[in-house]
Amino acid sequence: MDPEVVYDPDTDREFLGTARHEELKEWLRANGIVTADVPVDEEITIELLTFGGDRAIHHTAYLRNADGKKYLDEATGDAAQEARIVPLTTDPPPHWRTRKEND
């Protein structure tokens, strides 16, 4: 199964600050994702997690220390990030248009 793209920073930036953006943040929170840790310039996808059909959200998150401050990636000078995978517990709203990676 090809990944479903929920957010593509190259085409979906127009949604930032709109009701659609708020829906995206609510959906991420419903799936246990801290929205303040998700960079707006990284893709969010839904992918198959197991052969049994379980799906997961793949996203990038900022790394934070115990005080909640972002770690610095010394190699780039930017905030440090890592790829994360969380189980999909709440499907995206049916009116969202997700797209397959190979569409």
C-alpha positions in Angstrom: 0.0 0.0 0.0 1.4 3.4 -1.0 1.5 6.1 1.7 -1.4 8.5 1.9 -0.1 12.1 2.0 -2.1 14.0 4.6 0.1 17.2 4.5 2.5 18.1 1.8 4.5 21.3 2.5 5.0 22.0 -1.2 1.2 22.2 -1.9 -0.6 22.6 1.4 1.1 25.7 2.9 -2.0 27.7 1.7 -3.9 26.0 4.6 -1.7 27.4 7.3 -3.7 29.7 9.6 -7.0 28.5 8.2 -9.8 26.3 9.5 -8.3 23.3 7.5 -5.0 23.9 9.5 -6.9 23.8 12.8 -8.6 20.6 11.7 -5.2 19.1 10.9 -3.9 20.1 14.4 -7.0 18.6 16.0 -6.5 15.4 14.1 -2.8 15.2 15.1 -3.7 15.8 18.8 -6.4 13.1 18.6 -3.6 10.7 17.5 -1.4 11.7 20.4 0.9 14.0 18.4 2.1 17.3 20.0 1.4 19.8 17.3 4.0 22.3 18.5 6.6 19.7 17.7 5.6 19.2 14.1 7.5 21.4 11.6 5.3 23.0 8.9 8.0 22.2 6.2 7.8 18.4 6.6 5.4 15.9 5.1 2.9 13.9 7.1 1.7 10.6 5.7 -0.3 7.6 6.7 1.4 4.3 5.9 0.8 0.6 6.5 2.3 -0.4 9.9 1.8 -4.2 9.8 0.7 -6.8 7.3 -2.5 -7.1 9.4 -3.7 -3.8 8.1 -2.8 -1.5 11.0 -1.8 2.0 9.8 0.5 4.6 11.3 1.2 8.3 10.9 4.7 9.1 9.8 5.9 12.6 10.7 8.9 14.7 11.7 9.1 16.2 15.2 11.4 18.6 16.9 13.6 17.2 19.7 13.2 18.9 23.0 15.1 18.8 26.3 13.5 18.3 29.8 12.8 22.0 29.9 10.9 21.9 26.6 13.6 23.8 24.7 14.4 22.6 21.2 17.8 20.9 20.7 20.2 22.5 18.2 21.5 20.4 15.4 25.1 21.5 15.4 25.7 20.3 11.9 23.0 22.5 10.4 22.4 25.2 13.0 18.7 24.4 12.9 16.4 22.8 15.4 17.1 19.1 15.7 14.4 16.8 14.3 13.7 13.1 14.1 11.3 10.9 12.1 8.5 9.5 14.2 5.8 6.8 13.7 2.7 6.7 15.8 -0.3 4.3 15.4 -3.3 5.8 13.6 -6.1 5.8 16.2 -8.3 8.4 14.5 -8.8 8.5 10.7 -8.6 11.8 9.0 -12.0 13.4 8.3 -13.6 11.9 5.2 -13.8 15.3 3.4 -10.0 15.7 3.4 -8.4 14.9 0.1 -5.4 12.7 0.9 -3.4 11.5 -2.0 -1.3 8.4 -2.7 2.4 9.0 -2.9 2.5 7.7 -6.5 -0.5 9.7 -7.8 
